[in-house]
Amino acid sequence: MIASPSPRPTVLIAGAGSIGERHARCFLGTGRVEVALCELDREKCRAVAERYGITRAYTNWDEALAARPAAAVIATPANLHIRMARQAVEAGCQVLIEKPLAVTTEGVAELSSVVRERPARVAVAYVYRAHPVLSAMREALHSGRFGQPLQVVTVSGQNFPFYRPAYRETYYTKHETGGGAVQDALTHMVNAVEWLVGPVTRLVADAAHLALPGVTVEDTVHVLTRHGNILGSFTLNQHQAPNESTITIACEKGTVRFEYHNHRWRWQVEPGTDWRDESLPPLERDTLFITQANQFLDYLDGRAPARCSLDEAQQTLHVNRAILESARTGAWQTIPSSGSPA
């Protein structure tokens, strides 16, 4: 007798905005799960469900959890992440939380406690960690091939209205819902650098609203950081024409650079020589998010650790908050260790 295949687990996507729709599409793209959708806006819920052939669509969060999905992706505004993640864990779900983890530390310790008690598997969706080129550069760094990192410099910018024309009608307009350049865009770079060289321990920042029409939150940020003995700097704006991001790390035995926009990492070890490149063809629109979805499913299957753990995302949350506070006061900020009061 041939056994019938086991039914595929259901992943519930909470939120049908642009990032929720992308998670729905990309989890379906893994071919490993069924997808359910929860969105309070009935018309948006119906439209996204029909677009991707999702047959289980809910406009009530409690009802969606009562259907007992195996996992939930929290893709709502950041101020709702912690409460909804805790509810999902308590309902028996494993959870992927969209970045940033939250906008304050309220409830984070309690979520961590519930996750440990269950125990549950919870990860945070910092998608740069799914990039194969950045992963390859990190592996080379951690092998010791270039010696100890000494300095890290990140430069990033894009024209946000071009890529997200509806930004004035979204979470982006307020810090309280996860908006502004620090929590929306710079947090990706901060989390990636912490993955590469270790956590930020101290920082000072300047930020301002310079260009984006229709909002008052910052669109330009400069940050000086310490990662223990490593010196760092971050510059980012959301109004320049080129869409470019680089991370350069000067080490004892050479320099490495990740170029997101060129799909490559490069290294140079001798002065006066050329860069050596390791490149990939341009990635398809959803490649990183399908990779991230597969990494999360591998984590649930016990085949890999969380790509970004709850503790790592909490560390980056502390950095986000410290940047905003330093920009407000002009003072250096010391970053508490994960789990410590902010």
N, C-alpha and C positions, 0 to 999 in steps of 0.2 A: 504494500500500500504506500503510495506517495503522499507525504504530508503536505498539506496546503501551506503556502507561505504565510508567515506571521503578518498581521496587519501593520501597516506603517504607523508610527506614532504621530500624534497631532501636535503641531506647534501653533499656539494662539498668538497672533500679532495684535497687540493693543495699540491702537492708533492707526488711522488711515491717511495721515498727511503724507508729504513727499517721502520721508524716511520710512514710515510704516509701510507704505506701498512698496518701496524698494525691498524691505525685508520680506514682505509677502512674496514678491516675485522671485527673490533670490533663494529663499528657503525652498520654494517650489522647484527652483533651478537645480537644487542638489539631487532631486529624484529620490530622496530618502525619507521624506515625511509628507503627511497631509497638512494643509494649512487651514486654520480657522481665523476669523477676523472679528475684532471688536472695535466699534467706532460709534460714539454717541450721536454724531450727525448722521441721520438716517439716509439722506441722499448720498452723502459721500461713502457711507458704508455699502450701499447698494451698488454704486458705480464701480468701486474698486473690486468688490466681490464678483460682479459680472465680468469685469475686464479680465480676471484671471481664473474664472470658473470655480470660485470658492463657494461651496454649497453651505458651509456653516458660518453664518455671519450674524453677529449679535450687536445690539445697541445698548446692552446692559452688562456691565462688568461682572456683577455677581452671577448673572445667568451664564455668562461665558465660562467663568471658573467652575460653576456647578457641573458643566459638561465634562470635567476632569481631563483637560488636555495634559499631555506629558510635559510640555514646556510652554513657557510664555516669553514673548519678546516685548519689553516695555518701551514703546516708541512714542510716548506722549510727551508733553512739555516737561522739562527737567524738574520743576517743582513738584510733580506728581510721582516721580520715579520711585522714591523710597517707600511711600505708602502702598503703591500698587505692587511693587516687588514683594513686600512683606505679605500682602494679601495672597499673592500667587504662591509664595513658598508655603504659607499656612494651608493653602488649598491642595498642596501636594505636588506643585509644579517645580521643575527646574527652570532657571530664569536667566535670560540675557537682557541686560539693561543697556539701553542706548546711552551714549555719552552726552553730556557729562553725567557722572553718577547722580549729582544733585546740585542744588544751588546753595544750600546750607548744610551743616552737619547734623541738623535735627533729625533724629530717628535712625541715623546710620549705625550707631552702636547697637541699637535694638535689633535692626535687621541682621547685623553680623551675628548677634547672639542667637536669633531664631535659626539662621542658616547653620550654625554649629550644632544646635540642639537636634535638628531634624534627622540626620544632616542632609543638606540640600546642595546641589551644584549651582553656583551663581557666577556669572562672568559679566564683563562690561565691554561694550562694543566700540573699542577704539580701533578703527579699521586699519590704521597705518600698520598695526602689528600683523595684519594679514598680507602685507605687501612682500612678494617674494624677493625683490631687490633689497629692501631694507632688512629683511630677515637674513639674507646672505651677507650683508655688510656687518650685521650684528654678530653673526657666527665668526667672521674673520676677526673682529675686534676681540671677542671673548676668547678666541684661541690664543691670544697673546702675540699674534704675528706682528702687530704694530707697536707693541709695548703699552705702557700705561697711558690712557688718555690724559691730556693736559688742559685742553681748551675745546669748547664746542660753540659754534656760531650757527644760528639758524636765521634764514631770511626767507620770508614768505609773503605772497600777495596775490590778489586776484580782484576782478571787478565783480563784486557780490551781486549788484543788481542785474548784471548780464546773466549770471548763472541761477540766481534765485529772484526773479522779478517780483514775486509776491511777498518779499521779505517784510514789507510794512504791514502785512495782515497776519503775521505769524508770531511765534514765541520770541522772535528776534528783537522786538521793540522794547523789551523790558529785561533788566537783570533778574528780576524775580521769577521769570519763566525760563531763564537760561539764555537770554539774549546778550548782544554785544560781542565784539570781536574776541574778548578774552575767553568767554565760555563757549562760543560757537566755533571759532576757528583756531585760535592760538592753543587751546587745550589739546588739540591733536598733536601739535608740535611738541608741547611740554611732555605729554605722555610718551611720545616716541623717544624723545631724548632721555627721559628717565629709564626707559627700557634699554637704551643703548649704554648709558654711562652711570646710571644710578640716580637716586632721588635728589631733588632740589632741597637744600638745607637752609639757604638764606637767599633773599632777593630784594631788589628795589626796582620800582617800575614808574613809567610815565605813560599816560594814555589820554586820548582826546577824540572827540567827534570832530572830524575835519571836512567830510565830503558827502556822506550818504544822505540823500534827501529823505525827509519824512520821518526821521528818527533822531533821538538825542543820545543814544548809547554810543560808546566809543567804537570807532572804526579803524583806529591806528594805535599801535602799542609798541613800546620799547621796554625790555626787561633785562637787567643784569642779574645773573644768578651765580650761586655757589652750589656745587654738588660735592660736598666735602672739600677736598683740595682742588677739584677741577673748577676752572672758571668758565662761565657761559654767558651767552647773550642771545636774545630773541628779538627780532623785529618783524612786524606783520602789519599789513594794511589790507583793507577790503575795497579799494577804489582804483588801484592801478590797472593799466590795460593788460600787461602780461600776466598769465596765470602760471606762476613759478614758485617752487619751494625747494630750498636746499638745506641740508644739514652737513656742516663741515666739522670734522673732529681732528685736531692736531694732536698727535701722539708722540711718544718718545722716539719711535723708530719709523715714523712716516705720517702721512696725512690721508684721511679718507673723506669722501664726500658722497652723499646721497642726493641725487637730482630727480625729484619726483616727476617733473615735467618732461625729462629726457629718458625716463624709464631705465635709469642706470645708477650704479655706484662706481666710483673710481678711486684710485689710490696713486700716491707718489711717494717714493722713499728716498730718492736722491735729488739734491738741488740741481736745477738746470736740466732735468730730464722731463719727458712728456708724461702726462697722465696715462695710466693703464686703466682700461674700462671693462666692466662687466655689465652688459646691457640685455634687455629683453625687448621684443617688439612691443609697440603700444598696446596697452591692456584694453580689452573690451569694457564697455560701460559698467557692467555688473560684476566683472571678474573678482574684484577685491571683496565684494559683499557675498558672493557665492563661496569664495574661499573662507571668509569669516564664518559663514553659516556652517560649512563643513567642519571647521575647527571646533565650533561649539558642539556640534553633534558628536564629534570624536571625543570631546571632553565628557559628554553625557554617557558615552559608551565606555568610558574608563581607558581610552586608548591614548589620551594626551592630557596634559594639564590645561587649566584655563589659560587662554592666550593673554587675557588681562583679568587678574583676579580682583575680587572686591577690595582687598587691602591695597592693591596697586592703584585702583581707581580712586580710593579714598585719599591716598597720598596726593594724586593729581588734583582732587577737589580742594585739598588744603592749599595747594599752589594757586589755583584759580582765585580763591578767596583772598590770599595774601597779595596777589597782583592787584586786585581791585582795591584793597585797603591801602597798599603802598601808593597807588595812583592817586588816591584820595588825600593821603596825608604827606606824601613825599618821604616817608621814613622807610628804612630797611625793616624787613619782616623776617622772623625766624619761623621755619615751617615745623609744626609739631609732628612727631612720628605718628604713623597710622594708628588710629584707635585712641589717640590722645585728644583732649579737648582742644578745640580751635581757639 
